[in-house]
Amino acid sequence: MHEAMDRRAGPKQLIYQKQAEQIIRNLNHRKIAGRYFDTASEAVEEICRMIPPGAVVGLGGSETVIETGLLEALRKLDINLLDRYRKDVTEQEVEEMRESGFTSDLFITSTNAITLDGILVNQDGQGNRVACLIYGPKKVIVITGMNKVTENLEQAISRIKTIAAPMNALRRNKLTPCSKTGVCHDAGCFPPNRICNQLVITEGSRTRDRITVLLIGSEYGF
């Protein structure tokens, strides 16, 4: 977090900064590190500094990792990147990367929602992303735009069902009810197309600073 707010910033950026200050304080109480950056490029540079040469780096499925330019920056580092997004990658290779992510030195993902009191809320179809967030990798970096901030847990879950899930279902060509109507129909949504199979609410970390949340003062991902 910057020592002083940039008074030249617009109202939205100032609100983001104020919200981020509150979130970071609450994350710290939960033994989760938190940092705020005005721009994605600043956040990407910080993440690259956090990764030691030769590290095994896993990735959770995330549009934010792509939109912020982080993926391209990671590809230029001297690391063992489990790059599920590389051209011509096979589904078998992606599955092997999911499994390798559990023992990675560092795992990078985004979050579906984060509350003002510092709770991370995520819902997965496969489950590897939330599993790595919970346990396994030595370090976890969560990069997120401020568009994913919600006032409370109830709103966070609602955000997933009404915004993140329908958009991700369309992105992944899943024939879910929400991809057809834009509205969640939980009672009529089942595997294998269902992408809301595991709901994980992260209220804290037993190991201090195992998880670092990087908040960006803009809108990224779903």
WOCOR-V922972 format. One record per residue. RES is the residue in one letter. PHI is phi as a letter, one per 20 degrees, with the letter a starting at -180 (NA if undefined). PSI is psi in radians with two decimals (none if undefined). NEAR is the number of other C-alpha atoms within 8 Angstrom. Layout:
BEGIN
((RES PHI PSI NEAR) (RES PHI PSI NEAR))
END
This chain:
BEGIN
((M NA 2.36 6) (H f 2.58 6) (E f -0.67 4) (A c 2.53 4) (M f 2.54 7) (D e 1.83 6) (R f -0.16 6) (R e -0.20 4) (A f 2.74 7) (G f 3.00 7) (P g -0.71 6) (K f -0.77 6) (Q f -0.66 11) (L f -0.69 12) (I f -0.77 8) (Y g -0.76 10) (Q f -0.76 11) (K f -0.75 8) (Q f -0.71 9) (A f -0.68 10) (E g -0.77 10) (Q f -0.79 10) (I f -0.78 13) (I f -0.69 12) (R g -0.76 9) (N f -0.62 11) (L f -0.73 15) (N f -0.68 10) (H f -0.47 7) (R e 0.17 10) (K m 0.52 12) (I d 2.28 15) (A f 2.55 13) (G b 2.45 13) (R b 2.64 10) (Y c 2.44 14) (F c 2.41 13) (D f -0.60 9) (T c 2.75 9) (A f -0.64 12) (S f -0.65 8) (E f -0.73 9) (A f -0.73 12) (V f -0.76 12) (E f -0.71 8) (E f -0.74 8) (I f -0.76 9) (C f -0.59 10) (R f -0.45 7) (M f -0.23 6) (I d 2.08 8) (P f 2.63 7) (P g 2.46 7) (G n -0.04 7) (A f 2.55 11) (V e 2.10 11) (V d 2.06 14) (G e 2.76 16) (L c 2.34 12) (G e 2.71 10) (G g 2.13 6) (S a 2.15 10) (E f -0.54 9) (T f -0.72 13) (V g -0.61 12) (I f -0.86 10) (E f -0.59 9) (T f -0.18 11) (G n 0.07 11) (L f -0.72 10) (L g -0.82 9) (E f -0.65 8) (A f -0.70 10) (L f -0.62 10) (R f -0.34 7) (K e -0.13 6) (L e 2.78 8) (D e 1.25 6) (I c 2.94 11) (N e 1.57 8) (L e 2.16 9) (L e 1.44 11) (D e 1.56 8) (R f -0.19 9) (Y d 0.01 5) (R f 2.71 6) (K f 2.40 4) (D m 0.31 4) (V f 2.45 9) (T e 2.82 6) (E f -0.61 6) (Q f -0.73 6) (E f -0.69 9) (V f -0.73 10) (E f -0.69 8) (E f -0.64 8) (M f -0.66 12) (R g -0.79 10) (E f -0.72 9) (S f -0.44 10) (G f -0.48 14) (F f -0.47 11) (T d 0.30 9) (S f 2.75 14) (D f -0.58 11) (L b 2.36 14) (F d 2.29 16) (I d 2.30 12) (T b -3.13 14) (S d -2.90 12) (T c 2.61 12) (N f -0.52 14) (A a 2.71 14) (I b 2.31 13) (T e 2.84 14) (L f -0.44 13) (D e 0.28 10) (G n 0.39 12) (I e 2.26 13) (L e 2.33 12) (V c 2.15 15) (N c 2.51 12) (Q c 2.29 13) (D c 2.73 13) (G e -0.92 9) (Q e -0.80 7) (G o -0.23 9) (N f -0.62 10) (R f -0.86 11) (V f -0.52 11) (A f -0.75 10) (C f -0.56 13) (L f -0.66 11) (I f -0.81 7) (Y a 2.56 7) (G p -1.49 10) (P g 2.51 14) (K f -0.66 9) (K c 2.56 10) (V c 2.28 14) (I d 2.20 14) (V d 2.05 12) (I d 2.25 14) (T b 2.55 14) (G f 2.74 13) (M f -0.15 12) (N f -0.25 7) (K e 0.11 12) (V f 2.33 10) (T c 2.83 12) (E f -0.63 9) (N b 3.13 9) (L f -0.72 10) (E g -0.77 6) (Q f -0.56 9) (A f -0.81 16) (I f -0.70 10) (S f -0.68 8) (R f -0.73 12) (I f -0.83 13) (K f -0.60 11) (T e -0.36 11) (I c -1.07 9) (A f -0.85 11) (A f -0.87 12) (P g -0.72 14) (M f -0.71 10) (N f -0.61 9) (A f -0.74 14) (L f -0.74 9) (R g -0.63 7) (R e 0.15 6) (N l 0.71 6) (K e 2.33 10) (L e 1.10 8) (T e 2.79 10) (P g -0.68 12) (C f -0.47 12) (S f -0.36 13) (K e -0.63 7) (T d -0.31 6) (G n 0.08 9) (V c 2.44 10) (C f 2.31 9) (H c 1.30 8) (D g -0.75 5) (A f -0.39 4) (G d 0.36 6) (C d 2.10 10) (F c 2.77 6) (P f 2.72 6) (P e -0.14 4) (N e -0.44 9) (R g 2.31 11) (I d 0.04 11) (C d 1.16 9) (N e -0.56 10) (Q c 2.19 8) (L d 2.11 9) (V c 2.20 8) (I d 1.99 8) (T e 1.85 9) (E e -0.09 8) (G r 3.03 9) (S c 2.20 12) (R f -0.62 5) (T e 2.02 6) (R g 2.32 9) (D m 0.27 9) (R f -0.65 11) (I d 2.30 13) (T c 2.20 13) (V d 2.15 12) (L d 1.98 13) (L e 2.34 13) (I d 2.33 15) (G f 0.92 14) (S b -3.03 11) (E d 2.15 9) (Y c 2.54 12) (G m -2.97 9) (F d none 10))
END
